[in-house]
């Protein structure tokens, strides 16, 4: 197998992987790299139709990436959502499999004892935040911090934490607590600055305001 063969297979793999992404931004980024690689491959082997098509795809991807990363999103928190809200029930049912992938124990959570916030992004319901207040330990217990696949770029959570932290602190809360044994969720928590507090129960904590 020659270098060009390997180069072509890598280009094919990148395009194939991009089509498996549920997150649109990740899809565009990987597809951009894949299209550019394919365009170079087409040039190197003299397959100019391959060069032309993938060069065009590369430019289209760049245009949409510019729009996606350059636009300023509008965020709003819809607080005080009732636990028996019809919309909340439909939202959770629609994303149930994905929610259980990251929060397998959420099905056991009693929403009657929780506060619920919907995160709107450009007025699209992009996520839901479910938590309990532990006044004795001055902690906010996060039962669910879910973002739908199209908006998993950390912006939802960054806005939520920034918007809610002063409210929590004014009411005497000092830390966030949540539990997880799910590898992808733990990676997400660490990006937010959560630290492992008790390995046996998968407890992660973060000071409010950090």
PASEBA-1860 file (N, C-alpha, C; in nm, 3 decimals):
! residues 210
1> XXXXXXXX> 0.086/-0.119/0.000/0.000/0.000/0.000/0.090/0.125/0.000 ~ 0.063/0.216/-0.093/0.144/0.337/-0.106/0.097/0.446/-0.009 ~ 0.180/0.550/0.000/0.145/0.665/0.083/0.014/0.729/0.037 ~ -0.004/0.739/-0.095/-0.126/0.799/-0.149/-0.250/0.717/-0.113 ~ -0.234/0.584/-0.115/-0.346/0.498/-0.075/-0.387/0.528/0.069 ~ -0.287/0.534/0.157/-0.315/0.562/0.298/-0.380/0.699/0.314 ~ -0.327/0.797/0.240/-0.380/0.933/0.244/-0.528/0.933/0.203 ~ -0.560/0.859/0.099/-0.700/0.850/0.052/-0.790/0.784/0.153
9> XXXXXXXX> -0.741/0.677/0.217/-0.821/0.609/0.319/-0.846/0.700/0.439 ~ -0.746/0.777/0.478/-0.762/0.871/0.590/-0.869/0.974/0.556 ~ -0.864/1.026/0.435/-0.963/1.124/0.390/-1.104/1.064/0.394 ~ -1.116/0.941/0.345/-1.246/0.872/0.346/-1.296/0.853/0.488 ~ -1.205/0.813/0.577/-1.242/0.789/0.717/-1.291/0.917/0.783 ~ -1.225/1.029/0.757/-1.266/1.156/0.816/-1.406/1.195/0.772 ~ -1.435/1.181/0.644/-1.569/1.214/0.594/-1.673/1.121/0.656 ~ -1.641/0.992/0.664/-1.734/0.895/0.723/-1.761/0.926/0.870
17> XXXXXXXX> -1.655/0.956/0.944/-1.670/0.988/1.087/-1.753/1.114/1.105 ~ -1.733/1.213/1.019/-1.808/1.338/1.033/-1.958/1.314/1.022 ~ -1.999/1.221/0.937/-2.141/1.192/0.918/-2.202/1.118/1.036 ~ -2.118/1.070/1.128/-2.166/1.001/1.247/-2.186/1.096/1.365 ~ -2.146/1.222/1.349/-2.156/1.319/1.457/-2.299/1.369/1.473 ~ -2.350/1.367/1.595/-2.483/1.422/1.621/-2.476/1.572/1.645 ~ -2.359/1.619/1.687/-2.338/1.761/1.709/-2.301/1.826/1.575 ~ -2.378/1.927/1.534/-2.359/1.987/1.401/-2.223/2.056/1.390
25> XXXXXXXX> -2.179/2.121/1.497/-2.050/2.189/1.492/-1.936/2.089/1.471 ~ -1.939/1.979/1.546/-1.835/1.877/1.529/-1.841/1.817/1.389 ~ -1.962/1.795/1.340/-1.978/1.741/1.204/-1.909/1.832/1.103 ~ -1.934/1.964/1.114/-1.876/2.059/1.021/-1.724/2.062/1.030 ~ -1.672/2.061/1.153/-1.527/2.069/1.171/-1.457/1.949/1.108 ~ -1.507/1.829/1.141/-1.442/1.707/1.089/-1.464/1.695/0.940 ~ -1.581/1.734/0.891/-1.608/1.728/0.748/-1.520/1.826/0.672 ~ -1.492/1.941/0.733/-1.402/2.039/0.670/-1.264/1.980/0.650
33> XXXXXXXX> -1.212/1.916/0.755/-1.080/1.853/0.745/-1.083/1.740/0.642 ~ -1.190/1.661/0.645/-1.202/1.550/0.551/-1.208/1.598/0.406 ~ -1.288/1.704/0.381/-1.301/1.756/0.245/-1.168/1.814/0.195 ~ -1.099/1.884/0.284/-0.969/1.941/0.244/-0.870/1.829/0.211 ~ -0.868/1.725/0.296/-0.777/1.613/0.273/-0.809/1.542/0.142 ~ -0.941/1.526/0.115/-0.981/1.462/-0.010/-0.943/1.548/-0.131 ~ -0.956/1.679/-0.116/-0.920/1.770/-0.224/-0.771/1.758/-0.255 ~ -0.688/1.753/-0.151/-0.544/1.736/-0.169/-0.515/1.602/-0.236
41> XXXXXXXX> -0.585/1.498/-0.191/-0.569/1.364/-0.249/-0.604/1.367/-0.398 ~ -0.715/1.434/-0.433/-0.755/1.443/-0.572/-0.649/1.512/-0.657 ~ -0.587/1.617/-0.601/-0.480/1.689/-0.672/-0.358/1.600/-0.693 ~ -0.321/1.527/-0.586/-0.200/1.445/-0.592/-0.212/1.330/-0.692 ~ -0.332/1.274/-0.706/-0.348/1.160/-0.797/-0.401/1.203/-0.934 ~ -0.422/1.335/-0.949/-0.469/1.386/-1.078/-0.617/1.363/-1.102 ~ -0.693/1.336/-0.995/-0.839/1.319/-1.008/-0.905/1.454/-0.984 ~ -0.910/1.537/-1.089/-0.953/1.676/-1.072/-1.102/1.692/-1.040
49> XXXXXXXX> -1.189/1.600/-1.083/-1.327/1.609/-1.035/-1.338/1.592/-0.883 ~ -1.256/1.501/-0.827/-1.252/1.483/-0.682/-1.201/1.611/-0.615 ~ -1.098/1.671/-0.672/-1.045/1.797/-0.621/-1.150/1.906/-0.623 ~ -1.222/1.918/-0.735/-1.321/2.026/-0.750/-1.437/2.010/-0.651 ~ -1.493/1.889/-0.641/-1.608/1.868/-0.553/-1.571/1.889/-0.407 ~ -1.459/1.832/-0.366/-1.421/1.843/-0.225/-1.367/1.982/-0.191 ~ -1.309/2.049/-0.289/-1.270/2.188/-0.267/-1.392/2.275/-0.242 ~ -1.498/2.248/-0.318/-1.624/2.323/-0.299/-1.685/2.290/-0.162
57> XXXXXXXX> -1.687/2.163/-0.126/-1.741/2.124/0.006/-1.661/2.191/0.117 ~ -1.530/2.197/0.101/-1.442/2.261/0.200/-1.481/2.408/0.218 ~ -1.504/2.479/0.110/-1.541/2.620/0.117/-1.679/2.638/0.181 ~ -1.772/2.549/0.147/-1.907/2.556/0.207/-1.899/2.532/0.358 ~ -1.820/2.432/0.397/-1.803/2.404/0.540/-1.743/2.523/0.613 ~ -1.642/2.587/0.552/-1.580/2.704/0.614/-1.681/2.816/0.633 ~ -1.767/2.835/0.534/-1.869/2.940/0.543/-1.964/2.915/0.660 ~ -2.012/2.791/0.672/-2.106/2.761/0.780/-2.038/2.760/0.917
65> XXXXXXXX> -1.912/2.720/0.922/-1.838/2.727/1.048/-1.822/2.872/1.092 ~ -1.796/2.960/0.996/-1.785/3.103/1.027/-1.916/3.156/1.085 ~ -2.027/3.117/1.023/-2.157/3.161/1.072/-2.188/3.104/1.210 ~ -2.157/2.977/1.230/-2.189/2.910/1.356/-2.106/2.964/1.472 ~ -1.978/2.991/1.447/-1.891/3.037/1.555/-1.896/3.188/1.573 ~ -1.940/3.258/1.469/-1.943/3.404/1.478/-2.073/3.462/1.530 ~ -2.182/3.386/1.521/-2.310/3.440/1.564/-2.320/3.444/1.716 ~ -2.390/3.543/1.766/-2.410/3.558/1.910/-2.545/3.498/1.947
73> XXXXXXXX> -2.541/3.393/2.027/-2.664/3.325/2.065/-2.736/3.401/2.177 ~ -2.869/3.390/2.176/-2.952/3.448/2.282/-2.992/3.337/2.378 ~ -2.960/3.354/2.504/-2.992/3.254/2.606/-3.096/3.309/2.704 ~ -3.180/3.220/2.750/-3.277/3.257/2.852/-3.310/3.132/2.935 ~ -3.324/3.153/3.066/-3.362/3.044/3.154/-3.510/3.053/3.185 ~ -3.580/2.942/3.161/-3.722/2.934/3.194/-3.732/2.859/3.327 ~ -3.745/2.935/3.434/-3.740/2.876/3.568/-3.879/2.844/3.621 ~ -3.882/2.768/3.729/-4.009/2.735/3.793/-4.096/2.641/3.712
81> XXXXXXXX> -4.033/2.558/3.629/-4.109/2.460/3.551/-4.169/2.356/3.646 ~ -4.297/2.331/3.634/-4.363/2.234/3.722/-4.320/2.091/3.688 ~ -4.311/2.008/3.791/-4.265/1.871/3.770/-4.359/1.790/3.681 ~ -4.488/1.830/3.679/-4.586/1.758/3.598/-4.620/1.833/3.469 ~ -4.532/1.924/3.430/-4.553/2.000/3.306/-4.561/1.905/3.186 ~ -4.661/1.926/3.103/-4.678/1.843/2.983/-4.559/1.857/2.890 ~ -4.510/1.981/2.874/-4.396/2.001/2.785/-4.273/1.930/2.838 ~ -4.248/1.943/2.970/-4.132/1.877/3.030/-4.139/1.726/3.009
89> XXXXXXXX> -4.258/1.670/3.030/-4.276/1.527/3.012/-4.246/1.484/2.868 ~ -4.294/1.563/2.772/-4.269/1.532/2.631/-4.121/1.547/2.596 ~ -4.058/1.649/2.652/-3.915/1.672/2.628/-3.833/1.554/2.677 ~ -3.860/1.511/2.800/-3.786/1.400/2.859/-3.813/1.270/2.784 ~ -3.937/1.247/2.745/-3.970/1.126/2.670/-3.898/1.123/2.535 ~ -3.892/1.239/2.470/-3.831/1.245/2.337/-3.681/1.214/2.344 ~ -3.614/1.264/2.450/-3.470/1.245/2.464/-3.434/1.139/2.567 ~ -3.530/1.056/2.604/-3.511/0.962/2.714/-3.387/0.873/2.696
97> XXXXXXXX> -3.371/0.814/2.579/-3.257/0.724/2.559/-3.124/0.796/2.574 ~ -3.117/0.917/2.521/-2.994/0.994/2.531/-2.970/1.040/2.674 ~ -3.076/1.079/2.744/-3.063/1.120/2.884/-3.011/1.003/2.967 ~ -3.068/0.885/2.947/-3.027/0.769/3.027/-2.885/0.723/2.994 ~ -2.838/0.760/2.877/-2.700/0.728/2.841/-2.602/0.801/2.933 ~ -2.632/0.925/2.967/-2.544/1.005/3.052/-2.588/1.005/3.198 ~ -2.720/0.989/3.220/-2.775/0.993/3.356/-2.862/0.869/3.379 ~ -2.799/0.752/3.389/-2.876/0.628/3.398/-2.966/0.619/3.522
105> XXXXXXXX> -2.936/0.695/3.626/-3.017/0.690/3.748/-3.126/0.796/3.752 ~ -3.136/0.876/3.645/-3.235/0.985/3.647/-3.377/0.933/3.658 ~ -3.401/0.815/3.604/-3.536/0.758/3.609/-3.585/0.737/3.752 ~ -3.492/0.734/3.847/-3.529/0.714/3.987/-3.547/0.845/4.064 ~ -3.525/0.958/3.996/-3.535/1.088/4.062/-3.681/1.129/4.077 ~ -3.717/1.174/4.196/-3.852/1.223/4.221/-3.855/1.372/4.190 ~ -3.913/1.408/4.077/-3.913/1.548/4.032/-3.993/1.639/4.126 ~ -4.080/1.580/4.207/-4.159/1.661/4.301/-4.070/1.732/4.401
113> XXXXXXXX> -3.955/1.675/4.427/-3.863/1.732/4.527/-3.753/1.815/4.463 ~ -3.768/1.845/4.334/-3.663/1.916/4.261/-3.713/2.048/4.205 ~ -3.617/2.133/4.174/-3.646/2.254/4.096/-3.599/2.229/3.954 ~ -3.674/2.282/3.858/-3.650/2.249/3.718/-3.636/2.378/3.636 ~ -3.533/2.382/3.554/-3.507/2.498/3.469/-3.488/2.450/3.325 ~ -3.559/2.510/3.232/-3.535/2.484/3.090/-3.441/2.592/3.037 ~ -3.343/2.549/2.957/-3.248/2.643/2.899/-3.288/2.667/2.754 ~ -3.323/2.792/2.723/-3.362/2.828/2.588/-3.243/2.893/2.518
121> XXXXXXXX> -3.218/2.849/2.397/-3.110/2.906/2.316/-3.168/2.950/2.183 ~ -3.167/3.080/2.162/-3.237/3.138/2.046/-3.383/3.093/2.047 ~ -3.438/3.086/2.169/-3.577/3.047/2.199/-3.606/2.900/2.167 ~ -3.501/2.822/2.141/-3.516/2.678/2.122/-3.482/2.609/2.254 ~ -3.570/2.521/2.305/-3.537/2.447/2.429/-3.416/2.357/2.403 ~ -3.301/2.400/2.456/-3.175/2.331/2.427/-3.127/2.242/2.541 ~ -3.190/2.253/2.657/-3.146/2.171/2.769/-3.237/2.185/2.889 ~ -3.213/2.099/2.987/-3.291/2.103/3.110/-3.197/2.081/3.228
129> XXXXXXXX> -3.220/2.158/3.334/-3.137/2.153/3.455/-3.229/2.122/3.573 ~ -3.203/2.008/3.638/-3.285/1.963/3.750/-3.195/1.954/3.874 ~ -3.238/2.017/3.983/-3.153/2.019/4.102/-3.235/2.024/4.231 ~ -3.169/1.987/4.340/-3.226/1.998/4.474/-3.138/2.088/4.559 ~ -3.199/2.151/4.657/-3.124/2.238/4.748/-3.104/2.166/4.881 ~ -2.979/2.148/4.916/-2.943/2.087/5.045/-2.899/2.201/5.137 ~ -2.995/2.255/5.211/-2.966/2.372/5.294/-2.868/2.339/5.407 ~ -2.878/2.219/5.461/-2.793/2.181/5.573/-2.646/2.183/5.535
137> XXXXXXXX> -2.615/2.134/5.414/-2.476/2.127/5.369/-2.441/2.239/5.271 ~ -2.534/2.334/5.255/-2.511/2.450/5.168/-2.473/2.407/5.026 ~ -2.543/2.304/4.977/-2.507/2.246/4.847/-2.626/2.243/4.752 ~ -2.596/2.261/4.624/-2.693/2.242/4.517/-2.664/2.105/4.457 ~ -2.761/2.014/4.471/-2.744/1.877/4.421/-2.799/1.869/4.279 ~ -2.712/1.847/4.183/-2.754/1.841/4.042/-2.798/1.699/4.008 ~ -2.925/1.685/3.974/-2.979/1.555/3.935/-2.973/1.534/3.784 ~ -2.981/1.644/3.710/-2.978/1.636/3.564/-2.929/1.767/3.507
145> XXXXXXXX> -2.830/1.759/3.422/-2.779/1.876/3.349/-2.764/1.830/3.205 ~ -2.876/1.833/3.133/-2.880/1.771/3.000/-2.891/1.876/2.890 ~ -2.811/1.859/2.787/-2.816/1.944/2.669/-2.842/1.856/2.547 ~ -2.933/1.900/2.460/-2.963/1.819/2.341/-2.841/1.815/2.249 ~ -2.828/1.712/2.166/-2.705/1.690/2.087/-2.659/1.809/2.002 ~ -2.751/1.885/1.943/-2.712/1.993/1.853/-2.642/2.109/1.923 ~ -2.650/2.115/2.056/-2.598/2.232/2.127/-2.492/2.196/2.231 ~ -2.420/2.088/2.212/-2.320/2.045/2.310/-2.184/2.111/2.283
153> XXXXXXXX> -2.179/2.241/2.306/-2.054/2.315/2.290/-2.016/2.389/2.417 ~ -2.077/2.351/2.530/-2.048/2.406/2.662/-2.111/2.543/2.686 ~ -2.165/2.608/2.583/-2.219/2.743/2.601/-2.342/2.742/2.691 ~ -2.426/2.639/2.678/-2.546/2.631/2.762/-2.509/2.632/2.909 ~ -2.417/2.543/2.945/-2.379/2.528/3.085/-2.305/2.651/3.136 ~ -2.219/2.709/3.052/-2.148/2.831/3.092/-2.246/2.941/3.126 ~ -2.348/2.959/3.042/-2.449/3.061/3.069/-2.527/3.029/3.195 ~ -2.567/2.903/3.210/-2.646/2.861/3.326/-2.570/2.887/3.456
161> XXXXXXXX> -2.446/2.843/3.462/-2.367/2.858/3.584/-2.344/3.006/3.615 ~ -2.315/3.086/3.513/-2.292/3.229/3.534/-2.420/3.298/3.580 ~ -2.533/3.262/3.519/-2.660/3.327/3.550/-2.710/3.291/3.689 ~ -2.690/3.166/3.731/-2.747/3.119/3.857/-2.656/3.135/3.977 ~ -2.526/3.154/3.956/-2.434/3.147/4.069/-2.460/3.254/4.175 ~ -2.491/3.378/4.133/-2.515/3.482/4.232/-2.640/3.453/4.313 ~ -2.742/3.399/4.244/-2.865/3.362/4.314/-2.837/3.255/4.418 ~ -2.761/3.154/4.382/-2.727/3.047/4.476/-2.644/3.102/4.593
169> XXXXXXXX> -2.547/3.184/4.563/-2.459/3.235/4.667/-2.534/3.327/4.764 ~ -2.625/3.407/4.712/-2.703/3.495/4.799/-2.792/3.417/4.895 ~ -2.826/3.295/4.855/-2.909/3.210/4.940/-2.826/3.115/5.026 ~ -2.696/3.140/5.032/-2.609/3.066/5.124/-2.548/2.938/5.071 ~ -2.568/2.908/4.942/-2.512/2.784/4.887/-2.367/2.805/4.844 ~ -2.286/2.704/4.870/-2.142/2.717/4.846/-2.087/2.621/4.742 ~ -2.151/2.506/4.725/-2.096/2.406/4.631/-2.206/2.340/4.547 ~ -2.162/2.293/4.430/-2.245/2.203/4.349/-2.200/2.061/4.379
177> XXXXXXXX> -2.295/1.969/4.381/-2.264/1.827/4.395/-2.339/1.748/4.289 ~ -2.273/1.648/4.236/-2.340/1.557/4.144/-2.264/1.425/4.144 ~ -2.329/1.318/4.102/-2.266/1.186/4.101/-2.271/1.126/3.962 ~ -2.163/1.057/3.926/-2.160/0.993/3.794/-2.051/0.887/3.788 ~ -2.083/0.779/3.713/-1.984/0.678/3.679/-1.971/0.667/3.527 ~ -2.034/0.760/3.456/-2.034/0.757/3.310/-1.913/0.834/3.258 ~ -1.829/0.769/3.181/-1.701/0.825/3.138/-1.717/0.960/3.067 ~ -1.810/0.968/2.972/-1.829/1.091/2.896/-1.879/1.204/2.985
185> XXXXXXXX> -1.968/1.170/3.078/-2.020/1.272/3.170/-1.911/1.321/3.263 ~ -1.827/1.230/3.311/-1.717/1.268/3.400/-1.620/1.362/3.327 ~ -1.593/1.334/3.201/-1.506/1.421/3.121/-1.565/1.561/3.113 ~ -1.696/1.568/3.093/-1.767/1.696/3.088/-1.758/1.770/3.222 ~ -1.777/1.697/3.331/-1.770/1.757/3.464/-1.631/1.815/3.491 ~ -1.529/1.743/3.452/-1.392/1.791/3.474/-1.364/1.918/3.394 ~ -1.422/1.928/3.274/-1.407/2.050/3.196/-1.468/2.169/3.268 ~ -1.574/2.144/3.343/-1.641/2.250/3.419/-1.570/2.282/3.550
193> XXXXXXXX> -1.472/2.201/3.586/-1.399/2.227/3.709/-1.443/2.145/3.828 ~ -1.528/2.044/3.805/-1.568/1.955/3.914/-1.450/1.864/3.950 ~ -1.441/1.832/4.079/-1.335/1.744/4.127/-1.395/1.624/4.200 ~ -1.329/1.510/4.185/-1.375/1.388/4.250/-1.362/1.402/4.402 ~ -1.474/1.379/4.473/-1.474/1.391/4.618/-1.488/1.257/4.687 ~ -1.558/1.163/4.622/-1.577/1.030/4.682/-1.592/0.929/4.569 ~ -1.484/0.854/4.545/-1.483/0.759/4.433/-1.589/0.650/4.449 ~ -1.615/0.607/4.572/-1.706/0.495/4.595/-1.848/0.525/4.549
201> XXXXXXXX> -1.889/0.650/4.552/-2.025/0.686/4.507/-2.020/0.777/4.385 ~ -1.901/0.794/4.327/-1.886/0.876/4.208/-1.923/1.021/4.231 ~ -1.894/1.074/4.349/-1.933/1.211/4.385/-1.831/1.313/4.333 ~ -1.882/1.414/4.262/-1.800/1.523/4.213/-1.854/1.655/4.269 ~ -1.763/1.745/4.304/-1.805/1.872/4.363/-1.733/1.987/4.295 ~ -1.796/2.104/4.304/-1.737/2.227/4.250/-1.788/2.344/4.333 ~ -1.699/2.432/4.372/-1.740/2.550/4.448/-1.821/2.643/4.358 ~ -1.930/2.694/4.409/-2.011/2.788/4.332/-1.934/2.920/4.322
209> XX> -1.916/2.967/4.201/-1.844/3.092/4.182/-1.705/3.074/4.129 ~ -1.654/2.951/4.128/-1.520/2.925/4.073/-1.521/2.934/3.921
END
